[in-house]
Amino acid sequence: GAVVSQHPSRVICKSGTSVKIECRSLDFQATTMFWYRQFPKKSLMLMATSNEGSKATYEQGVEKDKFLINHASLTLSTLTVTSAHPEDSSFYICSAGGTGGGYTFGSGTRLTVV
Amino acid sequence: AQTVTQSQPEMSVQEAETVTLSCTYDTSENNYYLFWYKQPPSRQMILVIRQEAYKQQNATENRFSVNFQKAAKSFSLKISDSQLGDTAMYFCAFILTNAGKSTFGDGTTLTVKP
């Protein structure tokens, strides 16, 4: 079946630095990927829709300059958290696919900013 | 805009018993899909079951089945013969046929007790 690989699974960074999270579709091409943020025991909050070869579409309230999304190929989307601060600490998940088949999710990245 | 409501934040069930998780949604559209996803403590999102809105027959996947009531906009998940490994957070999700992003409910945390 479809597999989405997400790396790293955990990352700790210092406040003010940037962190890049990668999401790869391993056995299918994904023209669209989605990035979510999830707080403990809460639902997934859609941050942005990543479109291959074009700009990402951000949800209302999500800072475009802080959460940079790049979708340079049909199998890779990246989320860069720039100038990270402790309030950016969270669990970030990507997904691909969708519509009738349902999404395939990455395994998530736990970001801790110290 | 579509909304998805899961009215049971937490539920518990004894091992081998049956439990039903509720989900209601609101949409003015006629063509869509509904899903149940499972998120165990590992936080990996796993597709449990899917239902096409145009199909009257309820979807089943082994011990998991749904009760889809389109007129009532209800989509409940029944888990039979509950197992300890079913302990997880369960999310109901909705997606329009021609749209990319899903709407997720707030989730129900299910605990299966030995």
Interface residues (C-beta under 8 A of the other chain):
Chain A: T32 F34 Q38 K41 K42 S43 L44 L46 T49 F91 I93 S95 G98 T99 G100 G101 G102 Y103 T104 F105 S107 G108
Chain B: Y33 F35 Y37 S42 R43 Q44 M45 I46 L47 R50 E52 M89 F91 I95 T97 N98 A99 G100 K101 S102 F104 G105 D106 G107 T109
